[in-house]
């Protein structure tokens, strides 16, 4: 336990105490807007169907927009992208509140919800990417990086417990509009603080061009953070006229040619690095985790309504989230010898074994312990997939990949909530819980079918892997 505490202190030292606070507060709106929009539109329009459509549009926008925003952050850096996104999203959420209070039609509400979802600044995935970059710059090993991802996963879990609780409290004490107004304020203030924090420069936007594979990732004392040193010898091309052709510098000032002329290279956009095939299985596994979330939410809601205690649904779901957060923090205690693929398979087995009892729950007294114990498997599965993705994807596409995983959860949850809700209404809570069990079985199939090792990365120039880098060519293998 002492060792785990010391490791978390090292994680906090990477960024300082301010960044985790602003990143946590900045990701709260993501957890607040889904439920807040449902309650607000349902109350102002009097239609649950309209509320569901607006909530679905918000989720669809986030599912599609998340990876695109992550790609922009990889290409142009986090600071500008997050600043633009958080302010746009703050205005979109404020516009949704104004439109709902003005009792606008279904189509305008859905379009505003779609824009609000697409502009979510993805602070959670970008915070992961930034913390990983800081860890590499500090020469940290894989254990510290895994702990950093566990820490970020715990912040996510806590935000998804606290966010809906704030919405419920605001709706009870004042009005659902108050919750969304708070979300817009947090987006503007804490989103800006996250974007302007000095650590925003930890990632170099040109990493994609210089790191075609994960195995080439690293940093050195003389190179910019997360960007390898440029090759010191520029390439010379033969001249078709017989005269020495001017040497073209890939970057920086023009290079001298043999006849003394200096030529500046034309601006060329580097080819995007390929994504390893194994990443797609991880994304599917993350989407299935979202299916479990949505199916559990539908089943819990249906069961508590059947037991005439609908107010207990939020408390049950919150208890599951708290246990998941505790499990995420405890991953720092996992021995380093237990590899990430092994952890993925173990978490998948746990999801199957611990979700099956949901099929036999008939009372509130049984629901609480079953759901709380199931929460033990959630964070380990999520955090392990983030860790595997960090190892496999090209450095220049890390933010995009992290955002894709988060969007996959949101999309899977939204689809499952709609489908499992209908099943629960027609066939009872067990039908919704059966969807969760089926998704857990599919996750296990993906985990067991994933290769234990990734194909070795293509050789890279010596300059692409600086001396003293935190990673070597052997990083192409799954740990």
Helices and strands as residue ranges (DSSP letters): H 2-15, H 17-45, H 48-76, H 78-101, H 106-118, H 123-137, H 142-173, H 176-196, G 198-202, H 207-210, G 214-216, E 255-256, E 262-263, H 278-306, H 312-330, G 331-333, H 340-356, G 357-360, H 364-392, G 395-397, H 398-427, H 429-449, G 462-464, G 473-476
